[in-house]
Amino acid sequence: MYMQTLMNSLAEIGIMILLGYIIRKFNVISAEQVKGLSNVLLTVIAPASVLSSGYQPYTKELASSLVLTFVMAVTYYVFALLITWALFTFILKNKNLRGVSVSMSVFASTGFIGFPMALMLFGEEGLLYAVVYNMVFCIIIFSVGIRLLGGKDTKTSWKSIFISPLMIASFIAVILFISPVKVPVFMQRSFEVVGNMTAPVSMMIIGAWMVGVNMKSIFSSGRSYLVIFLRLFAFPMFVLLILRLFDLSATLTGAFVLITALPIASFNVLFAEKYGGDTAYANKTMLLSLCFSIISIPIIMMLL
């Protein structure tokens, strides 16, 4: 039953991506409109989905699991950053390529793709774990991540971390979860209805991004395959093996492994462009990871 749900969800995601590709290919929406839709997703739709996850009934077990998720996410990022930095320092002499490669290997699309997939596969509880994971992601990518891409003299934008709509919604969701005071039902329902658009809108945007991309060129970079191996296979498998050593709930284990197994975050491309990294290499590798994730995610999830 679980694998059937997984395959059905991936099929739905594939259809949404295809639909996004079609409407952009035939100019139903322009590139500028896609950018505007992305802004709406990140500032309104996804935050509404995050807020809706905060309506989970409070239990000590779930609260402990959320704290554990935070600790596990911090541990993962510390370990992954140290391993990839050592590896790419040995392999790559070019500092720009090294920084981009480390960042792409470590940072997955925890929010943009992670939220809708966690919700589809593991429900509101799984989404709540993804929210906590994404909070750690935001803190580390806006501090360590921009230094990898911009050099050691790049200043950390703490303001950017804590005033983003997703982070604000994440903090509110955690407060809603632990608070005995609940918001009115009509507000809960409103956030749920808007938040339910996260999956279709995000997947259609990804499909729209693929229009105009030279698919042959994204398969030509050898170093991209090492990044993708680490991002989609090595780190998720290592996390899965470690979590199996502990007595964790199936939902927590599944959601955490899923978020770790996601393709490269688009933040890597945006930061590479902003801080002088190799944007072309970052963009090609991100799209290649998206293609391979269609195969890798089912494989990883079947091993749960």
C-alpha positions as CSV (number, residue, x, y, z in Angstrom):
1,M,0.0,0.0,0.0
2,Y,2.8,2.4,0.9
3,M,4.7,1.8,-2.4
4,Q,1.4,2.3,-4.3
5,T,0.9,5.6,-2.6
6,L,4.5,6.6,-3.4
7,M,4.3,5.7,-7.0
8,N,0.9,7.4,-7.4
9,S,2.3,10.5,-5.8
10,L,5.3,10.5,-8.1
11,A,3.0,10.0,-11.1
12,E,1.0,13.0,-10.0
13,I,4.1,15.0,-9.6
14,G,5.3,14.0,-13.1
15,I,1.9,15.1,-14.6
16,M,2.1,18.5,-12.8
17,I,5.7,19.0,-14.1
18,L,4.6,18.1,-17.6
19,L,1.7,20.5,-17.4
20,G,4.0,23.3,-16.3
21,Y,6.3,22.5,-19.3
22,I,3.4,22.6,-21.7
23,I,1.9,25.9,-20.6
24,R,5.3,27.5,-20.7
25,K,6.3,25.9,-24.0
26,F,3.1,27.2,-25.7
27,N,3.4,30.6,-24.1
28,V,0.3,30.3,-22.0
29,I,2.5,32.0,-19.4
30,S,5.6,34.0,-20.0
31,A,9.0,33.7,-18.2
32,E,8.2,36.8,-16.3
33,Q,4.8,35.3,-15.1
34,V,6.6,32.2,-14.0
35,K,8.9,34.4,-11.9
36,G,5.9,36.1,-10.4
37,L,4.2,32.8,-9.7
38,S,7.4,31.7,-7.9
39,N,7.2,34.7,-5.7
40,V,3.5,34.1,-4.9
41,L,4.4,30.5,-4.0
42,L,7.2,31.4,-1.7
43,T,5.5,34.4,0.0
44,V,1.9,33.2,0.2
45,I,1.1,29.6,-0.8
46,A,3.9,27.7,0.8
47,P,3.7,29.7,4.1
48,A,0.0,28.9,4.2
49,S,0.8,25.2,3.9
50,V,3.4,25.6,6.7
51,L,0.9,27.3,9.0
52,S,-1.7,24.5,8.4
53,S,0.8,22.0,9.7
54,G,0.8,23.7,13.0
55,Y,-2.7,22.5,13.7
56,Q,-1.5,19.1,14.6
57,P,-2.8,17.9,18.1
58,Y,-0.1,18.4,20.7
59,T,1.4,15.3,22.2
60,K,4.6,14.8,24.1
61,E,5.8,12.2,21.6
62,L,5.3,14.5,18.6
63,A,7.0,17.4,20.5
64,S,10.0,15.2,21.3
65,S,10.1,14.1,17.6
66,L,10.2,17.8,16.5
67,V,13.1,18.5,18.8
68,L,14.8,15.4,17.6
69,T,14.3,16.4,14.0
70,F,16.0,19.7,14.7
71,V,19.0,18.0,16.3
72,M,19.2,15.4,13.5
73,A,19.1,18.1,10.8
74,V,21.9,20.1,12.5
75,T,24.0,16.9,12.8
76,Y,23.4,16.0,9.1
77,Y,24.5,19.4,7.9
78,V,27.6,19.5,10.0
79,F,28.6,16.0,8.9
80,A,27.8,16.5,5.2
81,L,29.6,19.9,5.0
82,L,32.8,18.4,6.6
83,I,32.8,15.4,4.3
84,T,32.1,17.2,1.1
85,W,34.5,20.0,1.9
86,A,37.3,17.5,2.5
87,L,36.4,15.6,-0.7
88,F,36.2,18.6,-3.1
89,T,39.3,20.3,-1.6
90,F,41.2,17.2,-2.6
91,I,39.5,16.9,-6.1
92,L,39.0,20.6,-7.1
93,K,41.6,23.3,-7.0
94,N,39.3,26.0,-8.3
95,K,37.7,27.6,-5.2
96,N,34.5,28.8,-7.0
97,L,33.8,25.3,-8.4
98,R,34.7,23.8,-5.0
99,G,32.3,26.0,-3.1
100,V,29.4,25.5,-5.6
101,S,30.0,21.7,-5.6
102,V,30.0,21.5,-1.8
103,S,26.9,23.6,-1.5
104,M,24.9,21.6,-4.1
105,S,26.0,18.3,-2.6
106,V,24.7,19.3,0.8
107,F,21.6,21.6,0.3
108,A,18.5,20.0,-1.1
109,S,15.2,21.6,-2.0
110,T,13.7,21.2,1.5
111,G,10.9,23.7,1.0
112,F,10.1,24.1,-2.6
113,I,9.9,20.4,-3.3
114,G,10.1,18.9,0.2
115,F,7.0,20.5,1.6
116,P,4.5,19.2,-1.0
117,M,6.2,15.7,-1.1
118,A,6.2,15.4,2.7
119,L,2.6,16.4,2.8
120,M,1.6,14.0,0.0
121,L,3.5,11.0,1.4
122,F,3.3,11.5,5.2
123,G,0.5,13.9,5.8
124,E,0.4,16.9,8.1
125,E,2.8,15.3,10.6
126,G,5.4,14.7,7.9
127,L,5.0,18.3,6.8
128,L,5.7,19.5,10.3
129,Y,8.9,17.5,10.4
130,A,9.8,19.1,7.0
131,V,9.1,22.5,8.4
132,V,11.6,22.0,11.3
133,Y,14.2,20.5,8.9
134,N,13.7,23.6,6.6
135,M,14.3,25.9,9.5
136,V,17.8,24.4,10.0
137,F,18.3,24.5,6.2
138,C,17.6,28.3,6.1
139,I,19.9,29.1,9.0
140,I,22.8,27.2,7.6
141,I,22.5,28.0,3.9
142,F,22.2,31.8,4.7
143,S,25.3,31.6,6.8
144,V,27.7,28.8,5.8
145,G,26.1,28.4,2.3
146,I,26.7,32.0,1.1
147,R,30.3,31.8,2.4
148,L,30.9,28.7,0.3
149,L,29.6,30.5,-2.8
150,G,31.0,33.9,-2.1
151,G,34.1,33.4,-0.1
152,K,35.1,33.7,3.5
153,D,34.6,37.5,3.4
154,T,31.0,37.3,2.4
155,K,28.7,38.6,5.2
156,T,26.0,36.5,6.6
157,S,22.6,37.9,6.0
158,W,20.9,37.2,9.3
159,K,18.0,39.5,8.4
160,S,17.3,37.4,5.3
161,I,17.1,34.3,7.4
162,F,14.6,35.4,9.9
163,I,12.3,37.7,8.0
164,S,11.5,35.5,5.1
165,P,7.8,34.5,4.9
166,L,8.7,30.8,5.1
167,M,10.7,31.2,8.3
168,I,8.1,33.4,9.9
169,A,5.4,30.9,9.0
170,S,7.6,28.1,10.4
171,F,8.0,29.8,13.8
172,I,4.3,30.5,13.9
173,A,3.5,26.9,13.1
174,V,5.7,25.7,15.9
175,I,4.0,28.1,18.3
176,L,0.6,27.0,17.1
177,F,1.5,23.4,17.7
178,I,2.7,24.0,21.3
179,S,0.1,26.6,22.2
180,P,-3.1,25.5,24.0
181,V,-4.9,28.3,22.2
182,K,-6.2,27.4,18.7
183,V,-7.2,29.7,16.0
184,P,-10.8,29.6,14.6
185,V,-11.8,26.7,12.3
186,F,-12.5,29.0,9.4
187,M,-8.9,30.3,9.6
188,Q,-7.5,26.8,9.7
189,R,-9.5,25.8,6.7
190,S,-8.5,28.9,4.8
191,F,-4.8,28.1,5.3
192,E,-5.3,24.5,4.3
193,V,-7.1,25.4,1.1
194,V,-4.4,27.9,0.1
195,G,-1.6,25.6,1.2
196,N,-3.0,22.7,-0.8
197,M,-1.9,24.6,-3.9
198,T,1.7,24.2,-3.0
199,A,2.3,20.9,-4.8
200,P,0.7,21.7,-8.1
201,V,2.1,25.2,-8.3
202,S,5.6,24.3,-7.3
203,M,5.7,21.3,-9.7
204,M,4.3,23.3,-12.6
205,I,7.0,26.0,-12.0
206,I,9.7,23.3,-12.2
207,G,8.2,22.1,-15.5
208,A,8.2,25.7,-16.8
209,W,11.9,26.1,-15.9
210,M,12.8,23.2,-18.2
211,V,11.6,25.0,-21.3
212,G,14.5,26.2,-23.4
213,V,17.1,24.1,-21.5
214,N,19.5,22.2,-23.7
215,M,19.0,18.7,-22.2
216,K,22.1,17.3,-23.9
217,S,24.3,19.9,-22.3
218,I,23.3,19.1,-18.8
219,F,24.5,15.6,-19.2
220,S,28.0,16.7,-20.2
221,S,29.7,17.7,-17.0
222,G,31.6,14.9,-15.3
223,R,31.8,16.6,-11.9
224,S,28.0,17.1,-11.8
225,Y,27.6,13.3,-11.5
226,L,29.7,13.2,-8.3
227,V,27.6,16.0,-6.8
228,I,24.4,14.2,-7.8
229,F,25.7,10.9,-6.4
230,L,26.3,12.5,-3.0
231,R,23.1,14.5,-3.0
232,L,20.7,11.8,-4.2
233,F,22.2,8.5,-3.1
234,A,25.2,8.7,-0.7
235,F,23.8,11.1,1.9
236,P,20.2,9.7,1.9
237,M,21.5,6.1,2.2
238,F,23.8,7.0,5.0
239,V,21.0,8.8,6.9
240,L,18.7,5.8,6.4
241,L,21.2,3.4,7.7
242,I,21.9,5.6,10.8
243,L,18.2,6.1,11.6
244,R,17.6,2.4,11.4
245,L,19.8,2.0,14.5
246,F,17.2,3.9,16.5
247,D,13.7,3.2,17.6
248,L,12.0,6.1,15.6
249,S,8.5,6.3,14.2
250,A,8.0,5.3,10.6
251,T,6.7,8.8,9.8
252,L,9.7,10.6,11.3
253,T,12.2,8.2,9.6
254,G,10.4,8.4,6.3
255,A,10.0,12.2,6.2
256,F,13.6,12.8,7.3
257,V,15.0,10.4,4.7
258,L,12.7,11.9,2.0
259,I,13.9,15.5,2.7
260,T,17.5,14.4,2.6
261,A,17.0,12.6,-0.7
262,L,15.6,15.6,-2.6
263,P,17.3,17.2,-5.6
264,I,19.5,20.3,-5.4
265,A,18.0,23.5,-4.0
266,S,17.5,26.4,-6.4
267,F,19.1,28.6,-3.8
268,N,22.4,27.2,-4.9
269,V,21.9,28.7,-8.4
270,L,20.6,32.0,-7.0
271,F,23.5,32.4,-4.6
272,A,26.0,31.3,-7.2
273,E,24.8,34.1,-9.5
274,K,24.7,36.7,-6.7
275,Y,28.1,35.9,-5.2
276,G,30.1,35.2,-8.3
277,G,30.0,31.4,-8.4
278,D,29.8,29.3,-11.6
279,T,26.1,29.8,-12.3
280,A,26.0,27.8,-15.5
281,Y,27.5,24.7,-13.8
282,A,25.1,25.2,-10.8
283,N,22.0,25.5,-13.0
284,K,22.9,22.4,-15.2
285,T,23.7,20.3,-12.1
286,M,20.5,21.3,-10.4
287,L,18.4,20.4,-13.5
288,L,20.3,17.1,-13.8
289,S,19.6,16.3,-10.2
290,L,15.9,16.9,-10.8
291,C,15.9,14.4,-13.7
292,F,17.8,11.7,-11.7
293,S,15.6,12.3,-8.6
294,I,12.7,10.8,-10.5
295,I,14.5,7.5,-10.3
296,S,16.5,7.9,-7.1
297,I,13.6,8.9,-4.8
298,P,11.5,5.8,-5.4
299,I,14.6,3.6,-4.9
300,I,15.5,5.3,-1.6
301,M,11.9,5.2,-0.3
302,M,11.5,1.5,-1.2
303,L,14.4,0.8,1.2
304,L,12.5,2.3,4.2
